[in-house]
Amino acid sequence: MENEIRLLMRTIHYHEGNQEILKGVDFELRKGEIHALVGEHRCGKSTLMHLLIGEKRLQKGEILFNGRRIQPQDPSDAYRLGIAMVHQTPQVIPSLNAVENIFATRLPPFWSGLPQYYRYIRETRHLLALLGKSFDVLIPLKLLPATDQHAVDIARALSYDPDILILDEISNRQTPEELERLFAILKDMTSKGKSIIYVTPHIDEIFSIADRVTVLKNGYRQSTEDVHQISSLRLFRLAYSLISEIEPDESAISHPLISSRLYSEHFLRELPVGIILLNETHSVYYLNPAAESILDLPAHAVSGRPIHTVITPEQCPHATALLSAVYHGKKRKWRGVPFGKALYSEVHIYPLREGDELVGTVIMIEDRSLDHHIKEYLSSTERRIATAEVAAEVAHEINNPLGIISAYIEVLKLQDLSPEISRKLEKIQNEITRIQNFVSSLGRLADASRMERGTVDLVEMVKDVLLLFQHLFQEKRITVYTDLPETPVRIEGDAGRLKQLLINLVLNSVEALLHGGWIRIRLERKEGKILLSVSDNGHGIPKEIQDRIFRPFFSTKAGKQSTGLGLAICEHIAKLHGGEIGFTSTPGEITTFTVTFPARPVLFPSGKVGYHRPDE
């Protein structure tokens, strides 16, 4: 059952009027897993689930359930298929009792007084008991507290014993005890092979319950990751615009802030962003460690003090304007201002309201000094230098496990092995040697005189790279197409680095494909140049980040292993060989990276690159 796909939603598009809500989203759900779906308000989470449950009509894309294409017309259709959903707001009829709400569409026409009636009562009591509830199931729900009505709503979904259960942002309606009990039910369901989609804006809950997480942002699938392989901070930065260049959704901040699951005190402590919480009288309610460091003031020394005694013109030249925004309940933002020990900071003011009443204020201070200096540095130097500096720091950490693997291969080669196994071990050994050489030379990327120059057949290089990825292609059910010349295509260059360029591009395509899909590699001569292109039909590159993807350290992936160096290295290798790299991408459809080489690049000892035209 492990990794067996239960649900696959491919290239899902949905728009309402002129607003495109989903832009080619892929989503995969395995049997026996809890898959979290996270993102900001209006990122498309609920819309994607409404399409699955039949509450909205699919406009473009396909849904595969247990390998069979489906398109539910309404929730009843989804229930029959084995898909049930608990919505953000309770879907109960207050004038009906618990039995009628849970089994409304399944009660016989004249059930009153019949034996089935008692069976439904027993089943209702059993379902509610699982949720820790015990009340009169025959009185109208309008006479019950909201927490009991919420339990009836969940019990109705459980009563269908669905193969897929969708929970859409329901934790705000649950007490901690109720949520803990519900999580136990979900774990029990997955142990029986059921699958759960847990839609939430709360990062903390994901690490408590989920196996994998998919991030939606601005209608795109940003990433799908195993929960145990990501950090809460990286996931938070990927899912939310709170500390990015995009302003956060104010509705995501709730009051009281400290008791909110998303902004739990533990999480606030760990945030590298200064957070100052003010109460309704503009006095300091909470100061996290990052704010203490920026202000150079301990929290206990400022707790309860009016904010104007903490933020002074000495702390911030914009103190007067900042305090005015606080006192008038205005949402404001400043960039590039000195604040305390931060020479270059980004400051946000967010008023918190309940209705028209101001109940508090969040002051957020992000120290962007280092980021600012790095940007200045990168703008005055080649990107490859920054890449090499980071790579040099981790080179020995990479070489250690490679050395161990290499040693084990040498031990295996001493055994009596078949020629086929020996050939494959030799291939692995060659690749490890290539990687070791590549890693050890990263610190000298800018020095072309140290490159291993020779004639490289790009056709054979493509075939070698595809052999390396063969198992991964099979595991993810990716179809690979090649369009290669029948004769060799040779250029002068460094074979190891050219292979690394292609490996990075292919791996980029693999990561863009959730499950299934295709990758196409094309090699052609055109107008005195050689073009190597890698295409895929994955989730694509959102327009708003397309101008940043070649920057060192930029990454949209939440995994701990993501460095944001892959495409920066590709660009550098292409330039070292007198070439260039570009791309085209239609999100949710096709993305193509194309590397253009001169027909015969010449690598000069000085590090400069030129080329001979074919007719020379």
GINORJO-V734698 format. One record per helix or strand of 2 or more residues. SS is the DSSP state (A for helix, B for strand). FROM is the first residue (numbers start at 0). LEN is the number of residues. Records with the same first field share a line. If there is no record, write none. Layout:
BEGIN
SS: FROM-LEN / FROM-LEN
END
This chain:
BEGIN
B: 4-12 / 18-12 / 33-5 / 59-6 / 67-3 / 82-4 / 163-5 / 194-6 / 211-6 / 219-7 / 273-5 / 282-5 / 331-8 / 341-13 / 356-11 / 453-4 / 478-5 / 489-4 / 517-9 / 528-8 / 579-7 / 589-9 / 599-4 / 608-4
A: 44-9 / 74-7 / 97-9 / 114-16 / 140-3 / 145-14 / 170-3 / 175-16 / 202-7 / 226-3 / 231-8 / 249-3 / 256-3 / 264-6 / 288-7 / 298-4 / 306-3 / 318-9 / 368-12 / 382-31 / 418-26 / 447-3 / 457-11 / 469-6 / 494-18 / 542-3 / 565-11
END
